[in-house]
Structure formats: C-alpha cells, structure tokens
Amino acid sequence: MTQKDTLVARKIYLYLGALFITSLVVSNLIFQKFFYWNPFGEVTIFGAPLFEISVGILPYPVTFLITDLISEMFGKKKANQIVVAGIFASFFSLLIVYTANAVPATSWSPVQDSLFTSVFGNTIVAVFASMMAYLIAQFVDIQLYHFWKRRTKGKYLWLRNNFSTFSSQLIDTFTVVALLCWFGEIPWDKFTGLVISGFIFKIIIAFLDTPLLYLSVYLMRKRFNLKVGEEIDLDAQVSTT
C-alpha cells in the first residue's frame, strides 16, 4: 500500500480501538442497573423472565464486533493488542473509581458518599469479574475466528463471525454471572435465568451485527483494494508513491 493508504488504515484501527475501549469501560461502569425486554411476551426460564439483564450488556457486544472486524482486516496480532489495551484501560478506570470513592464528599456536593458508593462501590468486584470473563472470552473469540478463517480459506464471513461469537459469549456470560454470584453481588437463584437470558440476547445481537460486519469489510476491501482473506499489515514498510 502507499503511505497515504497506510495512514488511513492506521486511523481506522485507532478509531476502532477507541470504540472498543469505550464500550468495554462503560459496560463495567453501568452494570448495576438491570432492565427487562419482552419482545416475545411474558416468557420465563427457570422461573425468571427471559430478558432481565444488566444494561452493561448493551455496549459489550460491540467489543466482539470490533475484534472480529480487526481480525478480518488487520490480523490476529492487532486484535490481540486491542484486547490487551482494553484490559489496561479497564483496570485504570477501576483505579480512578476507587480513588474517587475514597475521597470524602463536601457537604454541598450534589452526589454524597453514600450515593456514590451505592452506584460505583461495587465496581471493583464487577471489573474483576468482567475482566476474568472478558480475558477468556475475547481470546477464545479471536482464536476461533482465525481457526474458521483458515478452514474456510477466507470465505463464509458469516460463519466465522457467528461461530466464534457464540462460543466466546457463552463463556463470557457464564463466567461473569458465576463470579458475581460468588462474590454475593447477585443471588444464586438468579444465576440460571441471567446466564440464559444474557446468552440469548447476545446471540440475537450477533445475528443483527453480521450485516454491519459485512458492510464494513466490503467498504474496507474496496477502499484498500484487498482480495478475500487478505489483511492489512500496519507494521510493513510502505512506499511513498
């Protein structure tokens, strides 16, 4: 590629990384609010409504879409780098929240210590649980994505996108809910319902984001004149013409 093309590709990678890290950090900060969604009516699973899930799940699937896009266009190494950056950002945000929670509020502060602690005080447990699940799930997702990419010789984008996401999301959902129950943040009688609801919700999102992945890959291949299965090497030497 030309130097101009490489600069454009690096900007795209940077913006994707920014979206990835923002989605990940925000999901850890807002997880304590739960909502319900009843597209299929009053369906229950193991005595729990089908979709009673944390709002933290809303931005989280974006991270898997982005790592799949980066894996497809920039390769496995760059996808792994984004995952590591996301882990660092999450722990850094945890340090900031911990410090903010430790300092005393003034008498006139709109948000007093008790309210702040109620909202953010459990973030340490949440981030730890989320990071354990996230670390495992994201690396599984990347490994499976490239496994299917090799097996299909770069074809059938929908297959590697969904198969890798299904497996990694199941691992992620099970692990994070189990850890939150273990630390007493969620009662165990909610475990099965939350795991099933969370996994089904993520599967629905995975199906919905497949057209977005196809569109993004199509536009990038067209912009950089790439063949099916070809990746952009951001570390390669580029020409100046």
Sequence and secondary structure as in RCSB ss.txt:
>XXXX:A:sequence
MTQKDTLVARKIYLYLGALFITSLVVSNLIFQKFFYWNPFGEVTIFGAPLFEISVGILPYPVTFLITDLISEMFG
KKKANQIVVAGIFASFFSLLIVYTANAVPATSWSPVQDSLFTSVFGNTIVAVFASMMAYLIAQFVDIQLYHFWKR
RTKGKYLWLRNNFSTFSSQLIDTFTVVALLCWFGEIPWDKFTGLVISGFIFKIIIAFLDTPLLYLSVYLMRKRFN
LKVGEEIDLDAQVSTT
>XXXX:A:secstr
 BHHHHHHHHHHHHHHHHHHHHHHHHHHHSTT EEE  TTSS EETTEETTEEEGGGTTHHHHHHHHHHHHHHH 
HHHHHHHHHHHHHHHHHHHHHHHHHHHS   TT SS HHHHHHHHTTHHHHHHHHHHHHHHHHHHHHHHHHHHHH
HTTT  HHHHHHHHHHHHHHHHHHHHHHHHHHTTSS GGGHHHHHHHHHHHHHHHHHHHHHHHHHHHHHHHHHHT
  TT    TTS  B  
